[in-house]
Amino acid sequence: MQGIEPKFHSSLKDRMEYYRSLLKKTTDDADIQPSDMISKVSELSELYEDYLTQKRQLEKSIKNYRQYHNDLRKQLTLKVRELKRKVRQK
């Protein structure tokens, strides 16, 4: 199947969770520089956009695989019917 690898997916989610927890900690920290906070927010935003892109690709791949599987099943059903007809005719 095409799409994203489960390891990549979980790694991306772990990184997003890590940055989210850092952002929560930094909101309580009065000593943090605004530029640091902005860079962390932008990194989290990029990770989230990457996650959404990969998720869409995975959903598309699953849809394509399902269609491919259904088409093969229909072809197989037709061939089985043909074989049954041939057996009955003999």
C-alpha positions in Angstrom: 0.0 0.0 0.0 1.2 3.5 -0.7 1.1 6.3 1.8 3.1 7.2 4.9 4.9 4.7 7.0 3.5 4.1 10.5 6.9 4.9 12.0 7.0 8.3 10.3 3.4 9.0 11.3 4.1 8.2 15.0 7.4 10.1 14.9 5.6 13.1 13.6 3.0 12.9 16.2 5.6 12.5 18.9 7.4 15.6 17.7 4.2 17.6 17.6 3.4 16.5 21.2 6.9 17.5 22.3 6.6 21.0 20.8 3.1 21.4 22.2 4.4 20.6 25.7 7.3 23.0 25.2 4.9 25.7 24.3 2.8 25.1 27.3 5.9 25.3 29.5 7.1 28.5 27.8 3.8 30.3 28.4 4.4 30.0 32.1 8.0 31.1 31.8 8.4 34.9 32.1 12.1 34.8 31.0 11.6 33.4 27.6 12.3 35.6 24.6 9.4 36.3 22.2 11.6 35.3 19.2 12.1 31.8 20.8 8.4 31.5 21.3 7.6 32.5 17.8 10.1 30.0 16.4 8.6 27.2 18.5 5.1 28.2 17.4 6.1 28.2 13.7 7.9 24.8 14.1 4.7 23.4 15.6 2.6 24.9 12.8 4.9 23.4 10.2 4.8 20.0 11.8 1.0 20.1 11.9 0.8 21.1 8.3 3.1 18.2 7.4 1.0 15.9 9.5 -2.2 17.0 7.6 -0.5 16.5 4.2 0.6 13.0 5.1 -2.8 12.2 6.5 -4.5 13.2 3.3 -2.0 11.1 1.3 -2.7 8.1 3.5 -6.4 8.5 3.1 -6.1 8.8 -0.7 -3.9 5.7 -0.8 -6.4 3.8 1.3 -9.2 4.9 -1.0 -7.2 3.8 -4.1 -6.3 0.5 -2.5 -10.0 -0.2 -1.6 -11.0 0.6 -5.2 -8.3 -1.6 -6.6 -9.3 -4.5 -4.3 -13.0 -4.1 -5.3 -12.1 -4.2 -9.0 -10.1 -7.3 -8.5 -12.9 -8.9 -6.6 -15.4 -8.1 -9.4 -13.1 -9.6 -12.0 -12.6 -12.7 -9.9 -16.3 -13.1 -9.5 -16.9 -12.9 -13.2 -14.2 -15.5 -13.9 -15.7 -17.9 -11.3 -19.1 -17.5 -13.0 -17.6 -18.3 -16.3 -15.9 -21.4 -15.0 -19.1 -22.6 -13.4 -21.0 -22.2 -16.7 -18.3 -24.2 -18.5 -18.5 -26.9 -16.0 -22.3 -27.1 -16.3 -22.2 -27.2 -20.0 -19.9 -30.3 -20.0 
